[in-house]
Amino acid sequence: MSTETNSGQYGPVERRSEFERGTDGPRVVLVGVDGTRTSLRAAAYAAGLARRQRSRLVVVYVAAPSALNILGDGLIAGAVRGCQDELADELRRECRRGAEELALPITFLTRRGDPYGELRAAADELRADLVVVGSSEGTGHRLIGSIANRLVRCGRWPVIVVP
């Protein structure tokens, strides 16, 4: 690849004479997964995009506190946490298997807390260039807003919502 340097009144400008694949897209693609159909479709979409763009793929699973954790006793909270840990392990294995098939390096993070807040914090910490999430399948999002909608309104990064 050859480059030209133009030293005009605004300083030197480097121009590429050839197009390099992977230099025009996001460097860090973050995807939120929770085990639902739409989140798994979002993960597949993000993996394909990261592979094509030669980007770093970060998969984030957020174990959200449930009403059972808050209202229940320690035994119920422990059982819910155990189920969330099992789901996280299963998602991690699936991501690892898919990454090996695509020869794609990934980072899998598990967090606990509010999914919107944790995804936002992870995207900021990792300096994500793009956030991919699945659309909400629940009916409660009409009252408090879906995570995808809240991430889009945040406006810090481009957000792709996969149906």
C-alpha positions in Angstrom: 0.0 0.0 0.0 1.3 3.4 -0.9 0.5 6.6 0.9 0.7 10.3 -0.1 1.5 13.1 2.3 0.0 16.5 1.5 1.4 19.3 3.5 -1.1 22.0 3.0 -2.0 24.9 5.2 -3.7 22.6 7.7 -0.7 20.3 8.2 0.2 17.0 6.7 -2.6 14.8 5.5 -2.1 11.1 4.9 -4.2 9.6 2.1 -4.5 5.9 1.4 -4.3 4.9 -2.2 -5.7 1.4 -1.6 -8.7 0.3 0.4 -7.7 -1.9 3.4 -10.4 -4.2 4.6 -11.1 -3.9 8.3 -9.9 -0.3 8.7 -13.2 1.4 8.1 -15.4 -0.2 10.8 -15.6 -0.6 14.5 -12.7 -1.8 16.5 -14.7 -3.1 19.5 -18.1 -4.6 19.1 -20.0 -5.3 22.3 -23.1 -7.5 22.4 -25.4 -8.1 25.3 -26.8 -11.7 25.8 -29.3 -13.1 28.2 -30.2 -16.5 26.7 -33.3 -15.3 24.8 -33.8 -15.9 21.1 -33.3 -12.3 20.2 -30.1 -12.0 22.2 -28.6 -15.1 20.6 -29.5 -13.7 17.2 -27.8 -10.4 18.2 -24.7 -12.4 19.3 -24.6 -14.2 15.9 -25.0 -10.9 14.1 -22.2 -9.2 16.2 -19.9 -12.2 15.7 -20.3 -12.0 11.9 -19.8 -8.3 11.9 -16.7 -8.6 14.1 -15.2 -11.3 11.9 -15.7 -9.3 8.7 -14.4 -6.1 10.2 -11.6 -7.8 12.1 -12.9 -6.3 15.3 -12.7 -7.3 18.9 -15.9 -9.0 20.1 -17.0 -8.6 23.7 -20.0 -10.6 24.9 -21.6 -9.4 28.1 -24.1 -11.4 30.2 -25.8 -9.5 32.9 -27.4 -11.5 35.7 -30.3 -9.2 36.7 -31.7 -9.3 40.2 -35.2 -10.7 40.2 -38.1 -10.1 42.6 -37.4 -13.5 44.1 -33.9 -12.3 45.1 -35.3 -9.2 46.8 -38.4 -10.7 48.4 -37.2 -14.3 49.0 -35.1 -15.7 51.7 -31.4 -16.7 51.3 -32.3 -20.2 50.0 -34.4 -18.8 47.1 -31.8 -16.1 46.3 -29.1 -18.8 46.3 -31.1 -21.0 43.9 -31.8 -18.1 41.5 -28.1 -17.1 41.6 -27.1 -20.7 40.9 -29.4 -20.8 37.8 -27.9 -17.5 36.6 -24.4 -18.9 37.0 -25.4 -22.1 35.1 -26.8 -19.9 32.3 -23.6 -17.8 32.2 -21.5 -21.0 31.9 -23.7 -22.4 29.2 -23.5 -19.1 27.2 -19.7 -18.9 27.7 -19.3 -22.4 26.3 -21.6 -21.6 23.3 -19.6 -18.4 22.6 -16.3 -20.3 22.9 -17.6 -23.0 20.4 -18.8 -20.4 18.0 -15.6 -18.4 18.2 -13.5 -21.4 17.5 -15.6 -22.2 14.4 -15.2 -18.6 13.1 -11.5 -18.3 14.3 -12.7 -15.2 16.2 -11.1 -14.0 19.5 -13.8 -13.1 22.0 -14.0 -11.8 25.5 -16.9 -13.0 27.7 -17.9 -10.9 30.7 -20.4 -11.8 33.4 -21.8 -8.9 35.4 -24.6 -8.6 38.1 -27.0 -5.7 38.3 -29.3 -3.6 36.1 -28.7 -4.8 32.5 -28.9 -1.3 31.1 -26.5 0.2 33.6 -24.1 -2.7 33.3 -24.1 -2.8 29.5 -23.6 1.0 29.4 -20.7 0.8 31.9 -19.0 -2.1 30.0 -19.3 -0.2 26.7 -17.7 2.9 28.3 -15.0 0.9 30.0 -14.0 -1.0 26.9 -14.5 2.0 24.6 -16.9 0.1 22.4 -17.4 1.5 18.9 -20.7 -0.4 18.5 -23.3 -2.0 20.8 -25.5 -4.8 19.5 -28.6 -6.0 21.5 -31.7 -8.1 20.7 -35.1 -6.5 20.8 -37.2 -7.0 23.9 -39.5 -10.0 24.0 -41.2 -9.0 27.2 -44.3 -6.9 27.8 -42.9 -5.0 30.7 -40.8 -2.8 28.4 -43.8 -0.8 27.5 -43.9 0.5 31.1 -40.3 1.2 31.8 -38.7 1.0 28.4 -36.6 -1.7 26.8 -32.9 -1.9 27.3 -32.4 -1.5 23.6 -34.5 1.7 23.5 -32.6 3.1 26.5 -29.2 2.3 25.0 -30.3 4.1 21.7 -31.5 7.1 23.7 -28.3 7.2 25.6 -26.5 8.2 22.3 -23.0 7.3 23.3 -22.4 4.7 20.6 -24.1 3.4 17.6 -26.6 0.7 18.7 -27.9 -2.1 16.4 -31.1 -3.7 17.7 -31.6 -7.2 16.2 -35.2 -8.4 16.0 
